[in-house]
Amino acid sequence: LNWIEFPKHPQKWNRWAQTVVDEIRQIDARHPIVIEPGPGGLCWGYRDFPLLQGDNLIYSVHMYQPHDYTHQGISDIRNTDLAKAYLERQRPWPGTYGEDPPGLWDRAKLADALTPAVEFQQKHGVRMLVGEFSAVRWAPNAAGYLHDLVGIFERLGWDWCYHSYQEFHGWNLECDDQFSDE
């Protein structure tokens, strides 16, 4: 992720990714290598991402769309409790969001947002992994959002990892109702 080039992927990444794969394969031909496109593993990075040369490669994507829903309150709420964060944000799922493309975001729109990665997989017959996906735990109907995504991933036959277990409290479903910066 290069903020200067965002929302485009870092121009050097495609070449660097192949170099990294080649170097790893000189010492380890057995273990899988997970590759993500720029920017930040986002779906649209697959629009012009090349198929890399090498065996046992897994292509990965992150899914946090629509960002206004999944990240509500993460970047600007400090030292408050969950009730206050919820009242200040309360962006629904499904709901209308201004992200590209703007409009109603629901399960169908999530599937549509994944199209570049789906097309890459279909074109090249590669294994796909959703390396990260989530919604902050105080987002209304976050369980419904996660259910919609898991259903899509399962239908596509993709592997997936929920983000994140016992890391940042906003993603950690085991936390209680108190919001904190810890």
C-alpha positions as CSV (number, residue, x, y, z in Angstrom):
1,L,0.0,0.0,0.0
2,N,1.6,3.2,-1.1
3,W,-0.6,6.2,-0.1
4,I,1.0,8.4,-2.8
5,E,-0.2,6.0,-5.5
6,F,-3.5,5.1,-3.8
7,P,-6.1,4.1,-5.0
8,K,-3.9,2.5,-7.6
9,H,-1.6,-0.4,-6.6
10,P,2.1,0.4,-6.1
11,Q,3.6,0.3,-9.5
12,K,6.7,-1.7,-8.4
13,W,4.7,-4.4,-6.5
14,N,4.0,-6.7,-9.4
15,R,7.7,-7.0,-10.2
16,W,8.7,-7.2,-6.6
17,A,6.1,-10.0,-5.9
18,Q,7.6,-12.2,-8.6
19,T,11.1,-11.5,-7.3
20,V,10.0,-12.5,-3.8
21,V,8.4,-15.7,-5.1
22,D,11.6,-16.5,-7.0
23,E,13.8,-15.9,-4.0
24,I,11.7,-18.0,-1.6
25,R,11.6,-20.9,-4.1
26,Q,15.4,-21.0,-4.2
27,I,15.3,-22.1,-0.6
28,D,11.8,-23.6,-0.1
29,A,9.9,-25.3,-2.8
30,R,7.3,-27.0,-0.5
31,H,5.4,-24.4,1.5
32,P,2.6,-22.3,0.0
33,I,3.2,-18.6,-0.7
34,V,0.3,-16.2,-0.2
35,I,0.2,-13.3,-2.6
36,E,-1.9,-10.2,-2.4
37,P,-2.3,-7.4,-5.0
38,G,-2.0,-3.8,-4.2
39,P,-3.4,-1.6,-2.8
40,G,-3.7,-3.3,0.5
41,G,-5.0,-6.7,-0.8
42,L,-8.2,-5.0,-2.0
43,C,-10.4,-6.7,-4.6
44,W,-9.8,-4.2,-7.4
45,G,-6.1,-4.9,-7.3
46,Y,-6.8,-8.0,-9.4
47,R,-8.0,-6.0,-12.4
48,D,-4.4,-5.7,-13.7
49,F,-2.5,-8.1,-11.4
50,P,-0.3,-10.6,-13.3
51,L,-0.3,-14.3,-12.8
52,L,2.9,-15.0,-11.0
53,Q,5.2,-17.8,-12.0
54,G,5.8,-20.5,-9.5
55,D,4.2,-23.5,-7.8
56,N,1.9,-23.6,-4.7
57,L,0.9,-20.0,-4.9
58,I,-2.3,-18.8,-3.1
59,Y,-3.8,-15.5,-4.1
60,S,-5.4,-13.5,-1.3
61,V,-7.8,-10.6,-1.0
62,H,-9.0,-8.4,1.9
63,M,-12.7,-7.5,2.1
64,Y,-13.8,-4.5,4.1
65,Q,-16.3,-3.0,1.7
66,P,-18.2,-0.8,2.2
67,H,-15.6,0.8,4.4
68,D,-18.1,3.3,5.9
69,Y,-20.0,0.3,7.3
70,T,-17.1,-1.9,8.4
71,H,-14.9,0.7,10.0
72,Q,-17.5,3.0,11.6
73,G,-15.9,4.7,14.6
74,I,-12.5,3.0,14.4
75,S,-10.4,6.0,13.4
76,D,-11.9,8.8,15.4
77,I,-13.7,7.5,18.6
78,R,-11.4,7.4,21.6
79,N,-12.0,6.7,25.3
80,T,-15.7,6.1,24.9
81,D,-18.0,3.2,25.6
82,L,-19.8,1.0,23.0
83,A,-23.2,2.6,23.5
84,K,-21.8,6.0,22.6
85,A,-19.9,4.6,19.6
86,Y,-23.0,2.8,18.4
87,L,-25.2,6.0,18.8
88,E,-22.7,8.1,16.9
89,R,-22.3,5.7,14.0
90,Q,-25.2,3.3,13.7
91,R,-24.7,2.7,10.0
92,P,-26.9,-0.3,9.1
93,W,-26.4,-3.5,7.2
94,P,-27.6,-3.7,4.5
95,G,-27.5,0.0,3.8
96,T,-26.9,2.8,1.4
97,Y,-23.2,3.9,1.1
98,G,-21.4,6.4,-1.1
99,E,-18.5,4.1,-1.9
100,D,-17.7,3.1,-5.4
101,P,-20.1,2.0,-6.6
102,P,-22.5,4.1,-4.5
103,G,-25.9,2.8,-3.6
104,L,-27.5,0.0,-1.6
105,W,-24.9,-2.4,-0.3
106,D,-26.2,-5.9,0.4
107,R,-25.1,-9.5,-0.2
108,A,-25.4,-9.1,-4.0
109,K,-23.4,-5.9,-4.0
110,L,-20.7,-7.6,-1.9
111,A,-20.5,-10.4,-4.4
112,D,-20.3,-7.8,-7.2
113,A,-17.4,-6.0,-5.4
114,L,-15.4,-9.3,-5.4
115,T,-15.7,-9.6,-9.2
116,P,-12.1,-8.7,-10.1
117,A,-10.8,-11.4,-7.8
118,V,-13.4,-13.9,-9.1
119,E,-12.5,-13.1,-12.7
120,F,-8.8,-13.5,-11.9
121,Q,-9.5,-16.9,-10.3
122,Q,-11.6,-18.1,-13.2
123,K,-9.1,-16.9,-15.8
124,H,-6.1,-18.5,-14.1
125,G,-7.6,-21.4,-12.1
126,V,-5.8,-20.4,-8.9
127,R,-6.6,-21.0,-5.3
128,M,-8.1,-18.0,-3.5
129,L,-7.9,-17.0,0.2
130,V,-9.7,-14.2,1.9
131,G,-6.9,-13.2,4.3
132,E,-8.9,-10.6,6.1
133,F,-12.5,-9.6,6.4
134,S,-14.6,-8.1,9.3
135,A,-16.8,-5.4,10.6
136,V,-16.3,-3.6,13.9
137,R,-18.2,-5.4,16.6
138,W,-20.5,-2.5,17.3
139,A,-21.7,-2.1,13.7
140,P,-25.4,-2.8,13.6
141,N,-26.1,-6.3,12.2
142,A,-22.4,-7.1,11.9
143,A,-23.3,-10.8,12.2
144,G,-25.5,-10.4,9.2
145,Y,-22.7,-8.8,7.2
146,L,-20.3,-11.5,8.2
147,H,-22.9,-14.2,7.4
148,D,-23.3,-12.7,3.9
149,L,-19.6,-12.7,3.2
150,V,-19.0,-16.2,4.5
151,G,-21.8,-17.4,2.3
152,I,-20.2,-15.8,-0.7
153,F,-16.8,-17.2,0.1
154,E,-18.2,-20.7,0.7
155,R,-20.1,-20.6,-2.6
156,L,-16.9,-19.6,-4.4
157,G,-14.9,-22.4,-2.7
158,W,-12.5,-19.8,-1.2
159,D,-10.6,-20.3,2.0
160,W,-11.0,-17.5,4.5
161,C,-9.7,-16.1,7.8
162,Y,-11.8,-13.9,10.0
163,H,-9.9,-10.8,11.1
164,S,-9.0,-10.8,13.9
165,Y,-9.0,-13.1,16.9
166,Q,-7.7,-11.5,20.1
167,E,-6.0,-8.5,18.3
168,F,-7.6,-5.1,18.0
169,H,-10.7,-5.0,20.2
170,G,-12.8,-3.5,17.5
171,W,-12.5,-6.7,15.4
172,N,-12.5,-9.1,18.4
173,L,-15.9,-10.6,18.9
174,E,-14.9,-11.9,22.3
175,C,-14.7,-8.4,23.8
176,D,-17.5,-7.2,26.0
177,D,-19.6,-4.1,25.4
178,Q,-17.0,-1.6,26.7
179,F,-15.1,0.3,24.0
180,S,-11.5,1.1,24.8
181,D,-8.2,2.1,23.1
182,E,-6.4,-1.0,24.5
